[in-house]
Amino acid sequence: MPVQAQATAKYVRTSAQKAGLVMNLIRGRDVNHALATLRFARKGVARDIEKVLRSAIANASQKDGFGGDVDQLFVDACYANQGPSQKRIRPAPMGRAFRVIKRTAHLTVHVAERPAHIAEVVTAEPGAPKPGQPTTGEGGPKRPRGAKPKPKPAAKRGAKGAAAKKKTGGARKKTAAKGGRAKKTAKS
C-alpha cells in the first residue's frame, strides 16, 4: 500500500481564496515540480505553502513502509479552508467607521507515494477493441471525430418516423431572409 502523509498550517494570515489560487498550481504534481513551482510563484502565500509541503514530505519519510525515494511522492490533495476572521474598525470621514476583516486560512497538503506501475499482459479476443481504443455502447469502435453518424435503417425508425415524413410532404415553404415571413405575391 502506498504511503500517505499530510501537514497542516493553521491560522495563516491570508484569505483562503488567495491560498487556493496557488494550491491549484501544485495539485497532482510530483513534489520536486511542486517545490520549484512554489519557489518561483509571485504570491506571498507561496512561501507558507512551501513550508507545509516540506513538512508533509518529512512526515511521509518518517512513516513505516516508505520506500526512501522522495521522487516517488506527489501532491495527492491540497486545500485551504477558511479560518477565523478578526474584525477591526477603521476611521472613515464624517465620523463614520469602516469595518476591516482580517482573514485567516488553514492550509493542508496531502502527499502520497506513486504505486509501482506493473504492466498487465492481456490477450484479446479477435474482433474485440484494443485496450486504449474508445468504444461505443454497442461494442463497436467509436467513429472518428467529425465523421457523420451512420443512418439508421427504416425498420428501426418505426411508424412514427414514416408518418411524420408523409405528413409534412417532404418540402417546406421558403421564407424571406429578413422579417421571417414569406413574400406576398399579387394575384392577377
N, C-alpha and C positions, 0 to 999 in steps of 0.2 A: 504494500500500500504506500502511495507517495506521501512524503512528509508535508504537513501543512503547519503554518505558523502565522501569527498576527501580532501587530503592535498598534497601540492607540496613543495619541497625544490629546489630552483633554484641555479645554478652556484656552485654545489657541486664539489669539486676538485678531481674528479675521472673520469675514462672513462665510457661511457655508457655500454660498453661490460662487464666490471668488475662488475658494479652495476647490470646488467641484470642477471648475474650468481646467485647472492644472491636473487634477486627478484623471480627467478624461484622456489626457495625453499619454499616461503611462499604463492605463488598464490593459491587461493582456500581453504586455511586453515582457521580455526577459529582464532580469534585474539589472544587468550591465547597461542595456539600452535605456532602461528607465532612469538609472542614475545619471547617465550622460544627458538625457533629455531635461532632467530637473536642474542639472548644473548650468545649462545654458538657457533655461526658461527665463523670460524677462518679467517675472512676477515675484513679489516679495514672499508670498506664501510657499514658493517652491523650495525654499531652504528648510522650512518646517517639515514639509512632506518628505524631503530627502532624509532628514533625521529619523522620521518614523519608518521609512523604507529600510534604512540601515539597521534599525533596531529589529525589524521583522526578519531581516536576513540573519542577524545574530541569534535570534530566537530559534529560527529553523536549524541553524548549525548546531545548537545545543540539544536538539531533540534526539531521542533514540531512533535508530533506523535511518538517519541521514547519511547519504552516500559520500559526503565530503566534498562534492563538486558544486560550488556555488553557481557555476554557469548553467546548471540544470534547473535553477529556480526561476520562476516567473511570477509576475504580479497577477494573482488569481482574481482578487477583487480589491477595490479601494473606494472609499466613500467618505463624505464629510457630512456629519449630522450637526444640526443647529444646537448650540449650547445656550446657556442663559445670557440674556442681554442686560446691560447696565443702562439705566435711564438717567440722563443728565439734563440739566436746564441751561440754555444759552440765552443771555440777554438779547433782546431784539429792540428795534426802535419803538418809540412812543409807549414805553412802559410795558410792552408785551414780552413774552418769553417763548422761545422755540425749544422743542424737545429734541435732544440728541440721543440716538440709540447706538450704544457701543456694543456691537455683536461679537459673539464668540462661537467657536466651532470645535467639534470633536472629530479629529482626523483618524481614520482607521485604514490600515493596509494589510491585506492578506497575501501571503506568498505561498506557493506550492511547488513541489518538485515535479518536473515533467516526467511522466512514466516512460520507461524504455519502450521504444516502438518496435514491436515484433511483427514482421510481415507474415500474414497467414496465406498459405497456398490453397487456393480453391479451384477445383476442377469444375468447369461449367458444362452444362448440357448443350448439345447442338441446338442452335436457334434461340438460346437464352441471351438476354442482353449482357454486355460486358459490365464488370463491377463499377466502373466510373461513368458508364453511359446512362443518361437520364431516360426514364421510360414514362409512357402514358399510363392511365389507369387500366387499360385493357391488356397490357403486357407487351405491346409492340414498341418499336423505337419511337422516340419523340421526333416530331418533324423539325426541320431546321428553322431557325429564327427568320421570320419574314415570309416563309412559304405559306401558301394558301391551304386551308384545310380541305380534306377530300370531301366531295359531295356525298351526301347520304343517299342510299337507294330509295326509290319511290315507295317501296313496301314499308319502310320504317317510318316514313312521314305520316302515314295513316290517312284517314278520311278527312280530317280537319284541314290538312295542308292542301289536298286536292280540291276540296270545296272552296277554300279561301281563294285559290287561284282562279277558279271558274267564276266566282262572284265578282272579282274586280275586273275581269275581262282582259287582263294582261297589260293594257296600256293605260296610262293616266293622262289627264289633260295637262298641258304645259302651261305654267304661269309666267307672268311677266317678271323680268329681273327685279324691277323696283315696284314697291307697293304690294306685291304678293297676290295680285288679282289678275285674272285673265282679261285681256283687252276685249272691249265690246266691239262687235262688228255691226255695221249698219246693214239692215235688211232692205233689199230693194225690190 
